[in-house]
Amino acid sequence: MKNLRKVSLYLLALMVFGFASCKSEDPTQENDGEVITDVTLKFQELNASNALVGSVLSFKASDPQGIEVGKTPTIQSISLAKGKKYQMTIEVTNAIKGEDITQEILTEAAAHQFFFLGQVFDSSFFSIQYADAGGVALGLKTIVTVSSSTGTNNSNMRVVLRHDLNKSFPGASSPTFANFAQAGGETDLDLTFPVILN
């Protein structure tokens, strides 16, 4: 009876050890990234004195399950006027949890940066510059100037959010740095908004 109890305890110990070994060899993947459901670009016109005038124009990309890199959420077309200058701000939210991720990006400005690419800049009828507080290259606030001489009415603007990049990398201080991947880091957002100029 004593030997049977020892064998049973020995078998139990082996099973527990085996289960623990399987678990350590097969760890569950961690997901440190925030879930983002909505990205809103807000434009407000700036007059000749750089004062904000008129109504705020809002254009949104959204996916109720979360916007993932490589997938296409619902994206509204940006509609702006030729020859105008705008202040553009970006709001990033997680509607699932009711979280404003914009503030988190701002708090971690040293590790995040938006880049703005696409045909709209290649054809030189848009110009954009960072306008974040303290002169930090982040992109939550920018100044967008639309040329009055462009003959093109339709284009696109790609908005990329990177984190853990080297902000001192040559060229990374430009909001239209096409080789942003060379500065390292990872992509949190990669969205292409259609642009219509009136």
Secondary structure, DSSP 4 states (H G I P E B T S, - for coil): -HHHHHHHHHHHHHHHHHHHHHHHHSPPPP--SPP--EEEEEEEEE-TTS-EEEEEEEEEEE-TT---TTS--EEPPEEE-TT-EEEEEEEEEETTTTEEHHHHHHHTGGGEEEEEESHHHHTTSEEEEE--GGG-S--SEEEEEE-SS----EEEEEEEEEES--TTSTTTTSTT-TTGGGG--EEEEEEEEEEEE-
